[in-house]
């Protein structure tokens, strides 16, 4: 762990979102110039030095995935993942609209470094037209060294899961697939396949331009660089804000215009994330968030007002997640709906002895047993909610609700 004195100053800043935001190639090239050529081994080393992790939610070191695909020694497939099925997230859509060429530069860079036989970009419907236009600009400018195919991601929570992305690009339904065969070894058409979030690819393009040391000048030594945060809930100006890892929660809320009413908890990391207290000094980092069962994840920061029952909101999210299951395994088909119903009973004050313990038991039953990580992420949110809103659990079992009584204490203002 680094001390405050050792770590770079954390602040809200613009890197990915800096420069012209009109999405045009001429504006982009005027500000950045063309990317240098980098081969596979050198790119792997650059990313290792930079310490870049994936920005799709899992936070896996980018260089390790790239190295594994490169080591396969066969023509690879590269996919830029901008599905963004998380309802609370807008970062990928904003990045693809304002800076598409930064993403496409990263995609081309990785594809060339891997001598890829194919490159794809998989985005939600609102981003398709803009990406097609950006690709046409690049074709006219001779920047499409590797042809890129555009795919429309369905509007579903699990559509952005790595194996679901590979399935969709392969012409199948966008649902998670078998984990016994690793995608980096056999993905699209049996080829080694690299799936990277669009924000990760944008960071790769900047790291190659400006170097690992520049990248590490933001964030902390343990978690370097910046991330895109979708800040919402009870803030004056909801939107996408860029900041270095380790930024205090209060800074992100202030950058979104400040809270419009007292905040009792903040959902960090999205629907598979966790609830954290409204401490303005709490750092947005994996280390600081772990005690609350949360992590920066896909960069979602959602402020919950003190006037709303956190237990009820958690139950609503879990009910949504149960309806978004792929339906391929017992934990999704049976476990998540039962979990949602049981948690809803608690939220709706249909109390009975042992109800919280039953929720915990069901969460344990689905964890680690699904065909994908959807049950695990849902169980993680539930556990976080039971911890964060423990006082509400006690009140609901007695037939009361603290938020409805106006006795919930708020934090950030």
N, C-alpha and C positions, 0 to 999 in steps of 0.2 A: 504494500500500500504506500502511496505517496502522501507526503504532508502537503498542507496548503501552500507552504513556502516553496516546495519543490515543483508543484504542478503548475502548468501554464494557467494564466487567468482565464476563468470561464466566463462566457458572455454570449449574448445573442449576436450572431453575426451572419454575414452572407458570403458564401463561397459558391455552392452549386447554383444559388439563385442570384448571384451577382451578374452584372453586365446586362446587355440588351435582353429583354424578355418578350420580344415580338415573335420568337420562334423561327425567324428567317435565317437562312444559311449565310447570306452576305454579312448580316449584322454579327453573327456568331464568329465567322472567320476574321472579320475586322478586329474583333476584340481578343481572339485567342490564337489565331494562326492555325496552321495544320498540325496534326499530331506527328511526332517522330515515329519511326518504325522501331519496333521492339520484338525480339524473338521470344519463344516460349520460356526458355530457362531464365532469361533476363527479366521478363515480366514477373515470373514467379518470385524471383529474388527481390524485385522492387516492392511487390505487395507484401512480402514477408517483412521487409524492413519497415514498411509503413504501418503494419499492424491493422490493416483494414479488415473489418468483419462484415458479413452480409447484412444488408439493411431491409430484408424482407420479414424479419421477425426472429429467426433462429439465432443469428449472431455468430455463425460459423466462420472461422478465418477464411478469407477469400483465397489466399494463396494455396491453402491445402486442397480445396476443390479443384482449382486450376491445375495443381501439380498432379493430382490423381488422374485427371482426364489426359493430361499430357503424357503421363507414364504409361498409359494404355498402349501407346504407340500405333494407334489406328486412326484413320480419318474420323474426326469428331463432329458433333452437332452442338451448336451454341444457341441458347434461347434466352432472350431478354424477357423477364417476367414482370408485366405491369398489370396483372389481373386485378389486384386491389379489391378482393371480395369483402374485406373488412368494412362494415357499414360506417364506422366512425373515422375512417381514413380518407384523406384527400391528397396526400403528398405526391403519390405517383402521377395522378391526373394533372396536378399543378406543374410538376417537373416536365412531363411530356408535352404539355401545352406551351410552356414558356421557354424551355431549353431542350427541345427534342434532339438537337444535333450533338449535345453533350452526351446524351444516352447512346445515340447511334455511333458516335465516335468510339465510345467504350465497347460497344458490341463489335464493331469492325476490328478494333484493336485486339480483342480477345480471340475473335474468329481467325484472324491472320496468324496470331501467335500459336494457335493450335492447328494451323493448316486445316481448318474446318471444311468439311464438304458441304455444309449447309448452315445458314443462320436464320433465325426466326425471331419475331417480336410478337408477344402475346399480350394484348391489352384489352381493357374494357371498352365497350361500344363507344362511349363519348370521346375516346382518344384515337379511334381508328382513322378518321378522315385527316386529322392533323399529321399523323405518322405517315400516311400515304403521301401527303403533300411534301413532307420533309424528305422522304425517300426519293421522290421525283426530282427535287432540287439537287440532291446529292448525285443522282444519276447524270444529270445535265453537267455537273461540275466534275465528273469523273472520280467521285469519292466512294463509289460502291464496289470496292475490290472484291467483296464477297456479297453475292445476291442475298437479299433479306426478304423473307415471306412474312406477311402480316396475318395474324390470327385474332379473331374476336373472342374474348373470354366471356363465358356466360356470367350473369349476375348471380353468383352463388358463393357462399362463404368459403367452401372447400375448393373452389375452382383454381385458386392460386397455389395450392399445395403442390410440391415439386413433381410428384408422380402424376397428379391430375393434369399438370401443364404438359408433361410428356404425352399423356394419353390424348389430350386435345390436339396437340400438334400432329400426332399420328393419325388423326381422323376418328378417334373414339370419343366416348363421353368423358367430360372433364371431371372425373372422380378419381380419388386416390387409388393407386394400384398396389400390387404385390411388393412387399419390401424385402423379399428373400434375395432378389437380384438388384444390386445397386445400380442406380441410374448412371453414375459416372463410369460404369463398366458396360452397361447395355441399356440404352434408352430408346431414342427414336430410330426405328429400323435396325435395332440391335447395335447401334453405334454408341461409343462412349459419348455421353451427353452432359454438357454443363448448363445448368439453369441458374441464372443470377438475376436478382431483382434489378429493376431499371435504375434505382438510386445507387446501388452498388456499382453498376457499370459507369454511371456518371462520375463517381468518385475515382474509379480506375483511370478514366480519361484525364482527370485533373492530376492524379498522382504521377502519371507518366509525363505530363507537361511540366509540373512544378517540383516533383521529387518527394521522397518519403519524409525528409526533414520538414519541408513546408507543411505536409499533411499533419505531422505530429505537433506542429506549433499550435494547433487547436485541440480542445479536449483535455484529457489527462494522459499521463504516461501509461496507465493501465488500459485506458479506453481512448485511443487517439482519434482525432478528426471531428467533423461535424455530423449532424443528422438533421433530417427534416421532421419536424413535429407538427402534427395536426392538432391544434389547440381549440377545444370547443367546450360546450356546456355553458355555464353562466359567466361568460366573458363578453366584454363589450364588442370586440371585433374578432370573431372566430376566423381562423385561417391557418395557413401553413407558415411556420416560422423555422428558420435555420439557426442552430446553436451548437456549441461544442459540448461533447459529452461531459457530464459533471456540472452542467448549468443548474443553478438552483431553480426549483419549481416556481418560486415567486417571480423570477425573471421572465419565465415563459408566460406566466399569467399576465404580468405587466406588459409584455410585448404584444399581447392580444387585447390591450386596452384596459386590463384590470378586471377583477371580478365585479359583477353587477349586484351581487348580494353575498352574504356570508356563505362560505364553502365548508361542507362537513367532511368531504373526502374527494380524492381525485383518482380516477381510473387511468392507470398508466399501462401502455402496451396493447390496449384494445380489448376485444371480447375474450381473448385468451390470455389477458394480462391479469392485473391485480389492483386492488384498492389500496391506496396509501393515504396517510394522514395529510391534512392541508398545511403542512409545515413549509413556509416559504423558503427555508434554508435547506430543505432536503434535496440532495443532489440527484439529478437524473442520470443514474449510472447503474450498472448491474450490481456492483458491490453495495451501494446504498439501498437499492430496492429489494434485494434478496430477502431480508428479514420479513418483508411484507408479502412474499410470494409473487413479486412483480419484477419486471425488467423493462428497459426502454422499448424492447420489441420493435414493432413497426412504427414507433414514434407517436403514438396516440396519447394525448393528455386531455382528459375530459373532466371538467370541474362539476361536481354534484352539489347543488344548493342544500343548505341546512333544512330547508322547508320540504324536502322530498325524502321519502323513506328509502334508505340505501338497500335495505333487505328486499323491498319490493322491486327496486330497479334491477338488482342482481337476478331476481327470479324472472323478470321480463327478458333479460338477456339470455338466461339459460333456456327459457322456453323457445326463444328464437333459434338458439344454437341447436336445440333438439330437432327443430324442424329443418335445419340445414344439413343434417347428417347424410352421409353418402348411402347409407342403407346396405352396407356390405358385410357387417359383422354384428354380433350380439350386443356389444356395448353401445353401438349406435342405434340399432333397431329397437332394443328393449331397454337398455340401461339409461340412455339420455332422456327419453320421454318419462320414464319413471322418476328419474332425478328431478326433472322439471316439475312434475306434478307434486312431488313431496316437498320441494322447496317452495312451491307456490302455496301449498297448504300452510306452511309456516308464515309466509309473507302475508297471506290473507287472514291470518289469525284464526285458522282452523286448527288450533293447537290440540295435541294429544301427547301423553307421556312418551318420552323417548324420541320425539320427532327430530331434534337436531342430531342425535346419535344415528338415526336412520339415514339422514342426509349424508353424514360422514361415511357410513357403511357403504352406501351405494356409490359414493365418489371413489372409495377405495376399490370397489369391485370393477369399475370400468377403467381405472388407471392401468396403463401398460398392457392392456389386452385388446386394443382396437387394431383395425387394419391400417389406421393412420393415427396421427396425433390429435385428432379432433376430440375424442373423449378425454384425453389427458389435459388438454387446454381448458376444456369446460370444467373438469373437476378442479383444476387449479383456481379458476375464477371463483368457484363455489367456496372453496376453503378460504380464499382471501376474503370473500364477503362475510362468512361466518365470523372470521377474526376481526375484521374492521367494524362490523356492526353487531358486535356481541351484546351490547346494551339493548339494541332493538330486538335481538333474538329473545332475550329475557322478557322484554316488555310484551312482545307478540304472544309468547306462551301464556302470559297473564291476560291476554285479550286487549292489550293496549298498544299504542304506537307513539313513540317519542316525537317523530316528525309531525304527526297530526296534532299532537298536544303543544307543539312549538317549544319543546324542551331540548331538541337536538342542538348541541353546541357547534357553532361554526368556527372557521379558521381564517384562511386567506380572504382578504377583502379588497 
